């Protein structure tokens, strides 16, 4: 019996050994075919690029493309896009500028009009929009599980659709779709750059899963199950490894804050070509608002600026505001009102707003909470001119353009004690206080009560300190640092 078993094992090993060399030949042949196919695609795309780069006068025109599938949204990332385009158009007026977008339900003119209405930005020269029909592939709602992987793979297909329509000389991903970078660099033959607002995965996300903490990206049923937590942690580590590989394809990397820089350096490991480029904030427009004048509206206005996305944690603002109203100190104050100002990109965001309305009703503060959605720039400026406090509650916010706008407008900011607000924005200026930080409902409520109970002279001093500190985030500073960073792409 033992001899038979030994012989059977010997025969099995001989069988696998006999397949080794044929298998090696088959694998080698398949790899060679794949290389030939990819080379053929690259040659085809190069011909397509060369034909497009030739202008009407017969001269070659540089084509600069931005990948921004949600360019018609009203967030800080979109402001970066329009300011970057404006800066490049000033320096390279002869180039052709392209924006890959999935906003197929609006026209080019409407997109540009929206940029002016929301951000007070008007481009100097025309921009071509390449409308992508497969944007649904990067919607998080399409992937209830393995969302990071699903969206990243979806971005590859969306990037392929973009590449098939226009092959640029310079490609800049301005929205964080790092998995498109190898596509444009190795198949499109483009010089590629990235502006990273927020890493797709961060070491903080890994620690949340590792420590089995509940978060918006770590469901409670996973934290309660050690096995599922370990599986998710392995998945996150593998994804972080691949994310680092694709990100390292960048010729130029720009990050929007010290917090983002630390994570990108750990994951992408391309410190030699990575720079901090603070997002452009329309500082001067808000600095024009006089802070010494008495506000026209009675009572105190509290405002929040930010897209209605889950990570912005608007429920925390409403709950903290409800706690504030129940405090004894608040009862002696004039009337208080919370206004949540933000952009809605899709039906999911609109559903989120409706849920926030219901939360206000449950807490009995619906009369004191208002929602202002996709409002024009002038209306935003009007609210900030009257507000006493600006609220921001996202944990590990990468930067926070809305925070800078509040500070420039003379609104006392209360932001989350983490990320960009903690490291870059709400920091002392010449040793003086520029704002406040908190990290819990009670902490926010207590700090709001503290700010509102201050003498007006003390609040005015903090406002002036904050305004003096925000010049480093101006449009002009952004243009200088952005053009300096992307200079390598034009050599």
N, C-alpha and C positions, 0 to 999 in steps of 0.2 A: 504493500500500500504506500509506504513512504517513498519507495523507489519510483512508483508510478507518479506520485505527486511531484517528486523532484524532476522527473522527465517532462511532465506537463509544463512545469514552470520554465524548464529549459527551452521547450518548443515555443512557448509564449514569448520569451525574450528573443529567440531567433526570429520569430515572426515580426516583432516590433523593429528589430534591427534591420530586417530586410526592407522595411518601409521607410527607414531613416533617409537614405539617399534619394529615393524617388520623392519623398515628401519635401526634402530640401530643394530639389530641383523645381518642384511645383511652386513652392513658396518663393523661390528666387525668380521664377518666370512671372508670377503674379506681381511681385514687387517691381520688376522691370517694366511690365505693362503699365502699372500705376504711374511710374516715373515718366514713361513716354506720354501717357495721357495728360498728366499735369504739365509736362513741358509743352505739349501741343496747345493746351488751354492758355498757357502763359504767352506763347507766340501769337495766338489769336488775339489775346487781350492787348498785347503790345502794338499790334497793327491797328487795333481799334483806337488805342490811345494816341498813336501818331497821327491818325487821320483826323481825330478831333482837335488835337493841339494846333493844327495848321489853321490859322485865321483866314479871314477873307482876303487880306493883303498878301497871303502866301507866307507870312512869317509865323514862326512857332509861338504859340501863346501858352503860358503856364496855366494849368488847371488846378485850382485849389478847392478841395471838397471837404465839407464837414458832415459827419454822420450824426444826425440829431433827429431821431424818429418822432419826437414830440416837440418840434420847434415852435408850435403855436400855443404851447402851454404858457402859463404866466409865472413860472418859478424863477429862482435865482440862476439855475442852469441855463435857462433861455437868455437871460441878460448877459451871461458870459458869452454865449454864441454871438449875439448881435454886436457886442462891443469888440469881440475878436475880429469879426468880419469888417467892422468899421476901421479898426486899426490897420488891418492888412490892406484894405482898399486905399488908405492914405499912402502907405509905403510902396505898394505894388499896384498902381492904378491900371496897368495894362493886362493884368491877369484876369482869367475867367473864374468866377466864384460859383460854386455849386453847393446846395444843401440837400442832403438826402433826408426826406421826411415822410412820415406815414399819415400826415394830415390830409387825406384825400378828399375830405368833405368841405374843404375851403380852397379858395383860389390863392395864387401867389400874391395878388394885390391885398387880399384880406389878411394874409400872414404878415406882410410888411406894415400894413395899417395897424395891426394888433401890436406889433413891436413898438410902434410910436405911441400908441394909446396907453400901453401898460408901462413902458419903460422910458418914454421920452427919447427914443433912439431912432434916428432916420439915417439910413445908409446913403453913402455918397454916389454909389454906382449900382447898376442892376445886378441881381442875383438870380441864377437859374435854380429852380426847385425840381428835384427828381422825386416824383411821388411814388412811394412804395406801397404795394397792395397787401403785403404779408406782415404788416405790423402786429397783427393779432398773435403772431408767433412769439412775441416778447411780452405779451400780457401775462401778469402773474396769475390772473384768474383761470388761465388755461392749464395751469399746473398746480392742482391742489396739494400734490406731494412732489418732493424733489424739485422744488420751485427754482432754486438757483441753477441746477443742471438744465432743467427744461428751458428756462429763459436764455441761458447761455448758448445752448444748441440752437434754439430758435433764432438767436441773433446771427448765427452763422448763415442760416438760410436767408435771413433778411439782408445781410451783408452781400451775399451772392447775388440777390436780386438787384441791389444797388450797383455792384461791380459790373453786371451785365448791361446796365443802362448807361453807365458813364465810368470810364477809367481815368482817374485823375493823375497828375504828377505828384501832388502832395495830398495825403489823406490825414485828417485829424478827427479822431473820435472824441467828441465833446460831451458825451453823455454816459460814458462808462461801460460801453460794450467791447470789452477787451478781446473777446473771442473773434472779433472781426479783423483784428490787427494782422495775424498771419496771412489771412486771405488776401488783403490788399498789398501786403509787403512781398509775399513770395509768388502769388499768382498774378497780381496786378502790377508788380514791379514798381510800386509806389514807395516814396519816403513817407514814413508814418509817424504820427505824433498822437499823444493822448493828453486830454485834460481830465484829471480824475477828481470828481466831486466827492465820491464816497466809494471805497473799495467794495467790490461785489461780495467779498468775504473778508473778515478782519479777525485779528487775534482776539478781539473782544467777543466776537460771536463764538469763537471756539471755546473761550473760557465760560461763556454762558451755558453751553451744552455740556462741557466737562464738569461743571459744578452743579448741573441739573437745576438751573434756575429757570423760572417761567419768564418768557418774553414774547414779543409779537412774532418772533421767528423761531420760537421754541415752545410748542404746545404743552399744556399741562399733562396730557396723557403720556407724553414722551418722558417728561421729567420724573413721573411716578414709576417708570419702568426702567430699571438699570440696564436691561439687555438692549432696549430700543435706544437708550441714551448712548450706549457704546457703539451701536451700529451707526447712529447719526454722527457721532464724533469721528468715526473712521471715514464716513462719507465726506464730512467737512474737511478732514485732513487731505484726502485724495483730491477733492475739488480745489483746495487752496494750492496744492502742488501744481495742478494743471493751470490754474489761474496765474500762478507765478510764471509758468513757461510762456503762456501767450502774451502776458504783459511785458515780458522781457524782450519781445520783438520790437518794441518802440524805439525809434531813433531819438525821440525827445519825449520826456514825461514832465507834465506840469501838474502840481497838486495845489489844492486850494487852502491848505492850513497845515499847521505843525502836526496836528493829530493825524491827518491823512498821510502826511509825509512819513511819519513813523511806521505806519502800517504798510505803505507801498515799498519802503526800503526793506522791510522784513520779508515781504512776499515776492516782489519782482526782482530785487537785488540788482538794480541798475542805478546806483547812486551817482555814477559819473555823468548821467544825462538827466537827472531829476532835479527840479527846482520848485520852490514855492512861488506861486503866482496868485496872490490874493484876488478873489473875485471883484469885479468892478461894481462899485456902489455909487449911485448918483448923489454923492455927498453934498455937492455944492447946492443942488436944488433944495435939499432939506435944510442946509445951513442957512438958506435965505429966510426960513421961518423964524420970526422973532420970538424969543422965549420969555422976554421980560414983560410982555403984554398980558393983561388979565384975560383968561379964556372966556369966550362968550357964553358957552353952555354952562348951566348950573351943575354943581356936583363934580364928580370925578369920572373921567372916561378911562377905561382900561382896554387896550387893543392887543390883538394877536395877529401876526402876519405870517402866513405859511400855507403851502398847498395842503389840501385835505387828504393827506396820506396817513396810513396807520402809524408810521414811526414818529410823526409829529406829536402824537399823544395829546390831541385836543381834549379828550375826556378829563385828563388831569387838570387842565385849566378850568374847566367847568366845575369840577368837584372842589378844587381849591377856592374858587370864587364863592361857591355855596358856603364853604366853611368860613370864609371871610365875612359874609353877610350875617352869619350866626354869632360872630364874636361880639363881645360887649363893646370893644373899642370902635367897631364899625357902626354901632347904633347911634353914636354921637356924631358921626361924619355926615356930610351932605350925601345926596343920592349917588349911588354907584351903578355904572353900566359897563358890561363886558361886550366888546364887539370883536367877533372872529372874522378876519379878512383873509381870503385865500382863493386859490384857483382850483377849479374842478376840471380834471382832464377827461373823465369818462364816467359811465354810469356807476361804476364802483365808488368813485369819489362822491357822487351825488347821493348814493345810498348811505355813505358814511356821514354826510351832513344831516340827513334825516334821522340817523341814529343819535347824533349829537343833539338834535332838537328834542328827541324823546327823552334823552338823559336830562336835559334842562327841565323838562316838564316833571320828570320823576323827582328831581331835587327841589322843585318848586321855585325855580329861578327863571322861568321862561320869559317873564316880563322884563327881566334885567339883562337878558342875553340876546344879542342880535347877530345875524350871519350876513356877511357881505361877500358875494361870490363874483369873481372875475370883474371886479370894478375897475374903472379907468384910473389912470395915474393921478389925475387931478383930485379925484375923490379920495384916493388913498392919502394924498398929501394933506387934504383937509382934515381927515380923521387924526393923522399924526400931529397936526398943529394944535389940536384940542386935547390930546390924550395926556394923562398924567403918568401912567405906567404902561410899558410894553411887555407883554408876556411871551415867553418862549419855553417850551417844555420837552423838546426832543432830547432823549438820552444819546450822548455821543454824537451830537450834531457835528457834521464835518466842518462847517463854517458858520453860516447864518447871516445872509445878506439882510434879511428883515431886521435882525438885531442891530446891525450897523445903521440902517435907515432910521430906526427908532432913536438911536443915540444921536444921530446927526440932526434929527428933527427936534431934539430937546425933550424927548420922552425918556423917563427913567426906566432902564431895562431891568427885568428880572428874568434870568435865563437859567437853564439847567447847569448844574455844577459838574460839567464834563465836556469832553471834546473841544472843538474850536472855540466856543464861547469862553471856556475856562482858560485855554492856553493862549489865545490870540486876541480876543476882542474885549471881554469884560475884565480888563487888567488895569492896575493902577497907572495913571498918567502923571508923571513927575511926582510920584508918591501920593497922589490924591485919588479918592474913590471915583469910579466912573459908572458903577452899576452894582447889581446884586445877583447872587447865585443861590439856588436852592435845589433840593432833589427829592422832595416828598410833598404830599398834599398839605400836611400841617406846616412844613417849612415854607411853602409858597404862601399859604394863608397868613402866617405870622409876618413874613417879610413884606407882603402887601400892606398889612395893617401898620407895620413900622414906617413904611414909606409915606403912607397917607397921613400919619400922625405927626410927621416932621414939620417944622416951621417952613414956610414958603422960602425963606432965605437959604435954608440948608438944601432944599430941593433944587433951587436955582444954581447953587454952587456945584452940585453933582451934575446937573445938566451941562453947565459950562465946561466942566472937566471932561465929560464924555464927548462933547462936540470938538474939543481941542485934540482929542485922541484919534479921531477917525479919518484924518487927512490921508493916512497911509493906505486907505482902502478906496481912494478916489478913482474915477475913470482914467485920469491922466497917469496915475501910478500903475494901473493895470496895463495900459498901452505900452509903457516903457518896459515893464518886466515881461510882458507877453511877447513883444517883438524881439527882445533880447533872447528869450528862451527858444523861440522857433527859428532863430537865425540859422541854426545848423541844417534845417530842412531845405534851405534855399541855396546851399553851397554845392 
